[in-house]
Amino acid sequence: MNIISNTEEYEITLGEHVRQLRLQKNMDRETLSSQAGISLTAIKNLEGGKGATVKTLLKVLRALGRIDWIQSLAPLASINPLLMVNTKSARQRASRQRVGTTLPVVRANAGKP
């Protein structure tokens, strides 16, 4: 297993994967470029690992029927772990008053004759 250490290696690996996918679909570069609505040079740059925009990558993946690659990068979380940490259930009833403690009595006319 190769360990990818920098951005250029990621671009090359991604380009190889896109090329393999295109060949699996038995599609030439010209057909892919017309279906994706991008230039042939953009396809060559993407497959050669020479850089491409995210927009170009999205168009190519959509034309190849593999937009799920992008969706797998940031899957939707079904449970947010941050919300689970501080959530407490709402109180269902008031606490019972402890024996021996009394609340101070406040009189309406305290301090008046």
DSSP file (Angstrom, degrees, kcal/mol; ACC not computed):
  #  RESIDUE AA STRUCTURE BP1 BP2  ACC     N-H-->O    O-->H-N    N-H-->O    O-->H-N    TCO  KAPPA ALPHA  PHI   PSI    X-CA   Y-CA   Z-CA
    1    1 A M              0   0    0      0, 0.0     2,-0.3     0, 0.0     0, 0.0   0.000 360.0 360.0 360.0 128.1    0.0    0.0    0.0
    2    2 A N        -     0   0    0      1,-0.0     2,-0.6     2,-0.0     0, 0.0  -0.646 360.0-141.4 -84.9 137.6    1.4    3.4   -1.0
    3    3 A I        -     0   0    0     -2,-0.3     2,-0.5     2,-0.0    -1,-0.0  -0.881  13.0-143.3-100.0 124.2    1.3    6.2    1.5
    4    4 A I        +     0   0    0     -2,-0.6     3,-0.1     1,-0.1    -2,-0.0  -0.740  22.8 174.6 -89.1 128.0    0.5    9.5   -0.1
    5    5 A S        +     0   0    0     -2,-0.5     2,-0.3     1,-0.1    -1,-0.1   0.638  54.3  28.8-112.6 -16.5    2.4   12.3    1.5
    6    6 A N  S  > S-     0   0    0      1,-0.1     4,-1.6     0, 0.0     3,-0.2  -0.892  79.4-101.3-142.9 173.4    1.7   15.5   -0.5
    7    7 A T  H  > S+     0   0    0     -2,-0.3     4,-2.4     1,-0.2     5,-0.2   0.865 115.6  57.3 -63.6 -39.8   -0.9   17.2   -2.6
    8    8 A E  H  > S+     0   0    0      1,-0.2     4,-2.2     2,-0.2    -1,-0.2   0.897 106.2  50.0 -61.3 -40.2    0.8   16.4   -5.9
    9    9 A E  H  > S+     0   0    0     -3,-0.2     4,-2.5     1,-0.2    -1,-0.2   0.870 109.2  52.4 -66.6 -35.8    0.7   12.7   -5.2
   10   10 A Y  H  X S+     0   0    0     -4,-1.6     4,-2.8     2,-0.2     5,-0.2   0.913 108.7  50.3 -63.7 -42.1   -3.0   13.0   -4.3
   11   11 A E  H  X S+     0   0    0     -4,-2.4     4,-2.4     2,-0.2    38,-0.2   0.910 111.9  47.4 -62.3 -42.4   -3.6   14.7   -7.7
   12   12 A I  H  X S+     0   0    0     -4,-2.2     4,-2.2    37,-0.3    -2,-0.2   0.932 113.8  47.0 -64.7 -46.0   -1.8   11.9   -9.5
   13   13 A T  H  X S+     0   0    0     -4,-2.5     4,-2.1     2,-0.2    -2,-0.2   0.917 113.1  48.6 -63.5 -44.0   -3.6    9.2   -7.7
   14   14 A L  H  X S+     0   0    0     -4,-2.8     4,-2.4     1,-0.2    -1,-0.2   0.916 110.8  51.4 -61.9 -43.3   -7.0   10.9   -8.2
   15   15 A G  H  X S+     0   0    0     -4,-2.4     4,-2.4    -5,-0.2    -1,-0.2   0.882 108.7  51.1 -60.9 -39.5   -6.2   11.3  -11.9
   16   16 A E  H  X S+     0   0    0     -4,-2.2     4,-2.6     2,-0.2    -1,-0.2   0.898 110.0  49.9 -64.8 -40.2   -5.3    7.6  -12.2
   17   17 A H  H  X S+     0   0    0     -4,-2.1     4,-2.3     2,-0.2    -2,-0.2   0.906 111.1  48.4 -65.4 -41.1   -8.6    6.7  -10.6
   18   18 A V  H  X S+     0   0    0     -4,-2.4     4,-2.4     2,-0.2    -2,-0.2   0.915 112.1  49.7 -65.1 -41.8  -10.6    8.9  -12.9
   19   19 A R  H  X S+     0   0    0     -4,-2.4     4,-2.4     2,-0.2    -2,-0.2   0.926 111.0  49.0 -61.9 -45.6   -8.7    7.5  -15.9
   20   20 A Q  H  X S+     0   0    0     -4,-2.6     4,-2.2     1,-0.2    -1,-0.2   0.900 111.5  49.6 -61.4 -40.5   -9.4    3.9  -14.8
   21   21 A L  H  X S+     0   0    0     -4,-2.3     4,-1.7     2,-0.2    -1,-0.2   0.906 110.0  50.8 -64.8 -41.6  -13.1    4.7  -14.3
   22   22 A R  H  <>S+     0   0    0     -4,-2.4     5,-2.0     1,-0.2    -2,-0.2   0.908 111.8  47.6 -61.7 -42.0  -13.3    6.2  -17.8
   23   23 A L  H ><5S+     0   0    0     -4,-2.4     3,-1.3     1,-0.2    -1,-0.2   0.860 107.7  55.4 -69.8 -34.6  -11.7    3.1  -19.3
   24   24 A Q  H 3<5S+     0   0    0     -4,-2.2    -1,-0.2     1,-0.3    -2,-0.2   0.858 107.3  50.2 -63.0 -34.4  -14.0    0.9  -17.4
   25   25 A K  T 3<5S-     0   0    0     -4,-1.7    -1,-0.3    -5,-0.2    -2,-0.2   0.448 114.0-125.1 -81.2   0.0  -16.9    2.8  -18.9
   26   26 A N  T < 5 +     0   0    0     -3,-1.3     2,-0.4     1,-0.2    -3,-0.2   0.930  61.7 144.3  55.4  50.9  -15.2    2.2  -22.3
   27   27 A M      < -     0   0    0     -5,-2.0    -1,-0.2     4,-0.0     2,-0.1  -0.955  43.5-139.0-123.4 135.1  -15.2    6.0  -23.0
   28   28 A D     >  -     0   0    0     -2,-0.4     4,-2.2    -3,-0.1     5,-0.2  -0.462  31.1-105.6 -87.4 168.5  -12.6    8.0  -24.8
   29   29 A R  H  > S+     0   0    0      1,-0.2     4,-2.7     2,-0.2     5,-0.2   0.864 117.9  54.8 -62.7 -37.4  -11.4   11.4  -23.6
   30   30 A E  H  > S+     0   0    0      2,-0.2     4,-2.0     1,-0.2    -1,-0.2   0.913 109.4  46.7 -63.7 -42.8  -13.3   13.3  -26.4
   31   31 A T  H  > S+     0   0    0      2,-0.2     4,-2.5     1,-0.2     5,-0.2   0.923 113.4  48.9 -65.0 -44.1  -16.6   11.6  -25.5
   32   32 A L  H  X S+     0   0    0     -4,-2.2     4,-2.5     1,-0.2     5,-0.2   0.911 109.9  51.4 -63.0 -41.8  -16.1   12.3  -21.8
   33   33 A S  H  X>S+     0   0    0     -4,-2.7     5,-2.1     1,-0.2     4,-1.1   0.892 112.2  46.0 -64.7 -37.7  -15.2   16.0  -22.4
   34   34 A S  H  <5S+     0   0    0     -4,-2.0    -1,-0.2     2,-0.2    -2,-0.2   0.898 114.7  46.9 -71.9 -38.2  -18.3   16.5  -24.5
   35   35 A Q  H  <5S+     0   0    0     -4,-2.5    -2,-0.2     1,-0.2    -1,-0.2   0.854 116.7  44.2 -69.3 -33.7  -20.6   14.8  -22.0
   36   36 A A  H  <5S-     0   0    0     -4,-2.5    -1,-0.2    -5,-0.2    -2,-0.2   0.664 107.9-126.2 -84.1 -16.7  -19.1   16.7  -19.1
   37   37 A G  T  <5S+     0   0    0     -4,-1.1     2,-0.3     1,-0.3    -3,-0.2   0.835  70.6 112.2  75.4  32.3  -19.1   20.0  -21.0
   38   38 A I  S   <S-     0   0    0     -5,-2.1    -1,-0.3    -6,-0.2    -2,-0.1  -0.821  71.1 -86.1-130.5 170.9  -15.4   20.7  -20.4
   39   39 A S     >  -     0   0    0     -2,-0.3     4,-1.4     1,-0.1     5,-0.1  -0.337  29.5-120.2 -78.3 159.3  -12.4   20.9  -22.7
   40   40 A L  H  > S+     0   0    0      1,-0.2     4,-2.4     2,-0.2     5,-0.2   0.858 114.9  58.3 -63.5 -36.4  -10.2   18.0  -23.7
   41   41 A T  H  > S+     0   0    0      1,-0.2     4,-2.7     2,-0.2    -1,-0.2   0.875 101.4  54.8 -62.2 -37.8   -7.3   19.7  -22.1
   42   42 A A  H  > S+     0   0    0      2,-0.2     4,-2.3     1,-0.2    -1,-0.2   0.896 108.8  48.3 -63.4 -39.4   -9.1   19.8  -18.7
   43   43 A I  H  X S+     0   0    0     -4,-1.4     4,-2.8     2,-0.2     5,-0.3   0.931 111.9  49.2 -64.7 -45.3   -9.6   16.0  -18.9
   44   44 A K  H  X S+     0   0    0     -4,-2.4     4,-2.1     1,-0.2     6,-0.2   0.907 112.2  48.1 -61.3 -42.9   -5.9   15.5  -19.8
   45   45 A N  H  X>S+     0   0    0     -4,-2.7     5,-2.5     2,-0.2     6,-0.6   0.914 113.0  48.1 -64.4 -42.4   -4.9   17.7  -16.9
   46   46 A L  H ><5S+     0   0    0     -4,-2.3     3,-0.9     1,-0.2    -2,-0.2   0.946 116.0  42.2 -63.5 -49.2   -7.2   15.9  -14.5
   47   47 A E  H 3<5S+     0   0    0     -4,-2.8    -1,-0.2     1,-0.2    -2,-0.2   0.801 113.9  53.2 -69.8 -28.1   -6.1   12.4  -15.5
   48   48 A G  H 3<5S-     0   0    0     -4,-2.1    -1,-0.2    -5,-0.3    -2,-0.2   0.491 110.9-118.7 -85.6  -2.7   -2.4   13.5  -15.6
   49   49 A G  T <<5S+     0   0    0     -3,-0.9   -37,-0.3    -4,-0.5    -3,-0.2   0.774  75.5 129.2  73.2  25.7   -2.4   14.9  -12.1
   50   50 A K  S   <S-     0   0    0     -5,-2.5    -4,-0.2     1,-0.3    -5,-0.1   0.272  76.4 -84.1 -97.7  11.1   -1.6   18.3  -13.3
   51   51 A G        -     0   0    0     -6,-0.6     2,-0.3    -5,-0.2    -1,-0.3   0.100  45.9-169.3 102.7 146.4   -4.4   20.0  -11.5
   52   52 A A        -     0   0    0     -3,-0.1     2,-0.1    -6,-0.1    -9,-0.0  -0.967  27.8-102.3-160.6 158.5   -8.0   20.7  -12.0
   53   53 A T     >  -     0   0    0     -2,-0.3     4,-2.2     1,-0.1     5,-0.1  -0.439  30.7-116.0 -82.4 162.6  -10.7   22.7  -10.4
   54   54 A V  H  > S+     0   0    0      1,-0.2     4,-2.7     2,-0.2     5,-0.2   0.877 118.1  57.3 -63.2 -37.2  -13.4   21.2   -8.2
   55   55 A K  H  > S+     0   0    0      2,-0.2     4,-2.3     1,-0.2    -1,-0.2   0.914 106.6  48.0 -60.7 -43.6  -15.9   22.2  -10.8
   56   56 A T  H  > S+     0   0    0      2,-0.2     4,-2.4     1,-0.2    -2,-0.2   0.927 111.7  50.0 -62.5 -45.2  -14.1   20.2  -13.4
   57   57 A L  H  X S+     0   0    0     -4,-2.2     4,-2.7     1,-0.2     5,-0.2   0.915 110.7  49.7 -60.2 -43.9  -13.9   17.2  -11.1
   58   58 A L  H  X S+     0   0    0     -4,-2.7     4,-2.3     1,-0.2    -1,-0.2   0.910 110.8  49.2 -62.3 -42.9  -17.6   17.4  -10.3
   59   59 A K  H  X S+     0   0    0     -4,-2.3     4,-2.1     2,-0.2    -1,-0.2   0.904 113.1  47.2 -64.3 -40.9  -18.5   17.6  -14.0
   60   60 A V  H  X S+     0   0    0     -4,-2.4     4,-1.9     2,-0.2    -2,-0.2   0.926 112.8  48.3 -66.8 -45.0  -16.4   14.6  -14.9
   61   61 A L  H  <>S+     0   0    0     -4,-2.7     5,-3.2     1,-0.2     4,-0.5   0.879 111.5  50.4 -64.5 -36.9  -17.7   12.5  -12.0
   62   62 A R  H ><5S+     0   0    0     -4,-2.3     3,-0.9    -5,-0.2    -1,-0.2   0.919 110.7  49.2 -65.3 -42.6  -21.2   13.4  -12.9
   63   63 A A  H 3<5S+     0   0    0     -4,-2.1    -2,-0.2     1,-0.3    -1,-0.2   0.814 112.9  47.9 -66.5 -29.9  -20.6   12.4  -16.5
   64   64 A L  T 3<5S-     0   0    0     -4,-1.9    -1,-0.3    -5,-0.1    -2,-0.2   0.489 115.1-117.3 -87.8  -3.6  -19.0    9.1  -15.3
   65   65 A G  T < 5S+     0   0    0     -3,-0.9    -3,-0.2    -4,-0.5     3,-0.2   0.797  84.1 112.2  75.0  28.6  -21.9    8.4  -13.0
   66   66 A R    > < +     0   0    0     -5,-3.2     3,-1.8    -6,-0.2     4,-0.4  -0.172  17.1 130.9-127.7  41.3  -19.8    8.5   -9.9
   67   67 A I  T >>  +     0   0    0     -6,-0.3     4,-1.5     1,-0.3     3,-0.8   0.696  62.6  80.3 -64.7 -17.0  -20.9   11.6   -8.0
   68   68 A D  H 3> S+     0   0    0      1,-0.2     4,-1.8     2,-0.2    -1,-0.3   0.732  77.9  70.2 -62.4 -21.6  -21.2    9.4   -5.0
   69   69 A W  H <4 S+     0   0    0     -3,-1.8     4,-0.5     1,-0.2    -1,-0.2   0.929 102.5  42.6 -58.9 -43.9  -17.4    9.8   -4.6
   70   70 A I  H X> S+     0   0    0     -3,-0.8     3,-1.2    -4,-0.4     4,-0.7   0.897 111.2  54.4 -71.0 -40.1  -17.9   13.4   -3.6
   71   71 A Q  H 3< S+     0   0    0     -4,-1.5     3,-0.4     1,-0.3    -1,-0.2   0.796 102.7  58.5 -65.3 -26.9  -20.9   12.6   -1.4
   72   72 A S  T 3< S+     0   0    0     -4,-1.8    -1,-0.3     1,-0.2    -2,-0.2   0.653  91.9  70.5 -77.3 -13.7  -18.7   10.0    0.5
   73   73 A L  T <4 S+     0   0    0     -3,-1.2    -1,-0.2    -4,-0.5    -2,-0.2   0.876 116.2  17.5 -68.7 -36.3  -16.2   12.8    1.4
   74   74 A A  S  < S-     0   0    0     -4,-0.7    -1,-0.3    -3,-0.4    -2,-0.1  -0.630  81.9-169.3-137.0  76.3  -18.6   14.4    3.8
   75   75 A P        -     0   0    0      0, 0.0     2,-0.3     0, 0.0    -3,-0.1  -0.318  33.4-100.8 -66.6 150.8  -21.4   12.1    4.8
   76   76 A L        -     0   0    0     -5,-0.1     2,-0.4     1,-0.1    -2,-0.0  -0.531  34.9-126.5 -71.3 132.7  -24.3   13.5    6.7
   77   77 A A        -     0   0    0     -2,-0.3     3,-0.1     1,-0.2    -1,-0.1  -0.672  16.2-164.5 -81.7 129.3  -24.1   12.7   10.4
   78   78 A S  S    S+     0   0    0     -2,-0.4     2,-0.4     1,-0.3    -1,-0.2   0.802  81.7  32.4 -83.1 -29.0  -27.2   11.1   11.7
   79   79 A I  S    S-     0   0    0      4,-0.0    -1,-0.3     3,-0.0     3,-0.1  -0.995  75.8-143.7-128.9 127.1  -26.3   11.8   15.3
   80   80 A N    >>  -     0   0    0     -2,-0.4     4,-1.0     1,-0.2     3,-0.9  -0.804   7.6-159.4 -89.4 110.9  -24.4   14.9   16.4
   81   81 A P  H 3> S+     0   0    0      0, 0.0     4,-1.0     0, 0.0    -1,-0.2   0.773  88.1  63.0 -64.4 -24.3  -22.1   13.8   19.2
   82   82 A L  H 3> S+     0   0    0      1,-0.2     4,-0.8     2,-0.2     3,-0.2   0.849 101.5  50.8 -68.6 -32.1  -21.7   17.4   20.4
   83   83 A L  H <> S+     0   0    0     -3,-0.9     4,-0.6     1,-0.2    -1,-0.2   0.775 104.7  58.3 -74.2 -25.0  -25.4   17.6   21.2
   84   84 A M  H  < S+     0   0    0     -4,-1.0    -1,-0.2     1,-0.2    -2,-0.2   0.780  97.1  62.9 -74.8 -25.9  -25.3   14.3   23.2
   85   85 A V  H  < S+     0   0    0     -4,-1.0    -1,-0.2    -3,-0.2    -2,-0.2   0.929 113.7  25.7 -68.2 -47.7  -22.7   15.6   25.6
   86   86 A N  H  < S+     0   0    0     -4,-0.8     2,-0.5     2,-0.0    -1,-0.2   0.351  90.6 113.1-104.2   6.1  -24.6   18.5   27.3
   87   87 A T     <  -     0   0    0     -4,-0.6     2,-0.4    -3,-0.2    -4,-0.0  -0.668  39.8-178.1 -86.2 130.4  -28.2   17.5   26.8
   88   88 A K        -     0   0    0     -2,-0.5     2,-0.1     3,-0.0     3,-0.1  -0.930  32.3-106.1-119.9 147.7  -30.1   16.7   30.0
   89   89 A S        -     0   0    0     -2,-0.4     3,-0.1     1,-0.1     2,-0.1  -0.415  43.0 -99.1 -71.2 150.1  -33.7   15.6   30.1
   90   90 A A        -     0   0    0      1,-0.1    -1,-0.1    -2,-0.1     2,-0.1  -0.379  44.9 -97.5 -68.2 145.6  -36.2   18.1   31.3
   91   91 A R        -     0   0    0      1,-0.1    -1,-0.1    -3,-0.1     3,-0.1  -0.401  27.4-159.6 -65.2 138.2  -37.3   17.8   34.9
   92   92 A Q  S    S-     0   0    0      1,-0.2     2,-0.3    -2,-0.1    -1,-0.1   0.719  70.2  -1.7 -91.5 -24.7  -40.5   15.9   35.2
   93   93 A R  S    S-     0   0    0      0, 0.0    -1,-0.2     0, 0.0     2,-0.1  -0.974  81.7 -85.4-158.4 167.7  -41.4   17.2   38.7
   94   94 A A        -     0   0    0     -2,-0.3     2,-0.0     1,-0.1     3,-0.0  -0.391  51.2 -97.6 -77.2 155.7  -40.2   19.5   41.5
   95   95 A S        -     0   0    0      1,-0.1     2,-0.3    -2,-0.1    -1,-0.1  -0.349  39.2-107.5 -68.9 152.7  -37.8   18.2   44.1
   96   96 A R        -     0   0    0      1,-0.1     2,-0.2    -2,-0.0    -1,-0.1  -0.631  37.6-108.9 -79.4 139.8  -39.2   17.2   47.5
   97   97 A Q        -     0   0    0     -2,-0.3     2,-0.1     1,-0.1    -1,-0.1  -0.513  36.6-116.7 -71.5 134.9  -38.4   19.6   50.3
   98   98 A R    >   -     0   0    0     -2,-0.2     3,-1.3     1,-0.1     2,-0.2  -0.403  30.5-102.2 -74.0 147.7  -35.9   18.2   52.7
   99   99 A V  T 3  S+     0   0    0      1,-0.2    -1,-0.1    -2,-0.1     3,-0.1  -0.468 104.6  23.9 -69.7 136.3  -36.9   17.5   56.3
  100  100 A G  T 3  S+     0   0    0      1,-0.2     2,-0.5    -2,-0.2    -1,-0.2   0.306 100.4  99.3  92.8  -8.9  -35.7   20.2   58.7
  101  101 A T    <   -     0   0    0     -3,-1.3     2,-0.4     2,-0.0    -1,-0.2  -0.928  48.8-177.5-112.2 135.2  -35.3   22.9   56.2
  102  102 A T        -     0   0    0     -2,-0.5     3,-0.0    -3,-0.1    -3,-0.0  -0.948  27.1-117.5-128.1 150.8  -38.0   25.5   55.8
  103  103 A L        -     0   0    0     -2,-0.4     2,-0.1     1,-0.1    -2,-0.0  -0.615  41.6 -99.5 -82.2 145.0  -38.3   28.4   53.5
  104  104 A P        -     0   0    0      0, 0.0     2,-0.5     0, 0.0    -1,-0.1  -0.395  36.1-123.2 -65.7 142.5  -38.3   31.8   55.0
  105  105 A V        -     0   0    0     -2,-0.1     2,-0.6    -3,-0.0    -3,-0.0  -0.750  21.5-158.5 -89.5 126.8  -41.8   33.3   55.3
  106  106 A V        -     0   0    0     -2,-0.5     2,-0.3     4,-0.0     3,-0.0  -0.928   7.6-153.9-107.6 123.0  -42.2   36.6   53.6
  107  107 A R    >   -     0   0    0     -2,-0.6     3,-1.2     1,-0.1    -2,-0.0  -0.747  16.3-132.2 -99.5 145.6  -45.1   38.7   54.9
  108  108 A A  T 3  S+     0   0    0     -2,-0.3    -1,-0.1     1,-0.3    -2,-0.0   0.857 105.1  32.8 -65.3 -36.8  -46.8   41.2   52.7
  109  109 A N  T >  S+     0   0    0      3,-0.1     3,-1.5     2,-0.0    -1,-0.3  -0.208  81.8 157.3-115.8  43.2  -46.8   44.0   55.2
  110  110 A A  T <   +     0   0    0     -3,-1.2    -4,-0.0     1,-0.2     0, 0.0  -0.479  69.1  17.2 -68.6 134.7  -43.5   43.2   57.0
  111  111 A G  T 3  S+     0   0    0      1,-0.3    -1,-0.2    -2,-0.2    -2,-0.0   0.438 102.0 108.7  84.7   0.4  -42.0   46.2   58.7
  112  112 A K    <         0   0    0     -3,-1.5    -1,-0.3     1,-0.1    -3,-0.1  -0.887 360.0 360.0-109.8 141.7  -45.3   48.2   58.7
  113  113 A P              0   0    0      0, 0.0    -1,-0.1     0, 0.0    -3,-0.1   0.477 360.0 360.0 -72.4 360.0  -47.3   48.9   61.8
